[in-house]
Amino acid sequence: MLTQTPWLEHTFRFDFPAGMFPVFIERLRGTAPRIEEMIRAIPGKKISKRKNGKWSVKEHIGHLMDLEEIHLHRFHEYILGKETLSPADMKNQKTENANNNAKRKKKLLNAFRKSRSEFIAQLEKANEELIQRVAIHPRLKVPMRLVDMVYFICEHDDHHLT
């Protein structure tokens, strides 16, 4: 099997129509059920173990939950018309400090599901003008519409689910 491309090596093209926004919302909505299906029958101890120095399954779930805060913050930056989005913590200190492996998998998943649902509820209020509003992504240094940011989050989700 091929080795997965590291996240920071991903490249993105944001050239799809804004009408893809509802599709990306559904991808966001599907992350929690996909995680649940993937881990349903796996014992908590097994998904708490790191492999080759990489995060455990629980740490990946916790990381996705942690990022909901920056996603919502950036969404509000689009609303405010900010020129550049706030940077994410590329050291992932919140995830590193969270001790997610000590948490029950159901608690982690429920917390992620709740925060993701709140984020989606906000996105669903966006009008066409907001969906196409542009801001610069701080790491990629490219203009990114709100629809592009949602696509970017979907890709990040899939990266961690893989």
PyMOL commands that set and color helices and strands:
alter all, ss='L'
color gray80, all
select helices_A, chain A and resi 7-9+18-39+46-48+57-80+93-97+100-102+105-123+128-131+146-161
alter helices_A, ss='H'
color red, helices_A
select strands_A, chain A and resi 134-136+143-145
alter strands_A, ss='S'
color yellow, strands_A
deselect
rebuild
show_as cartoon
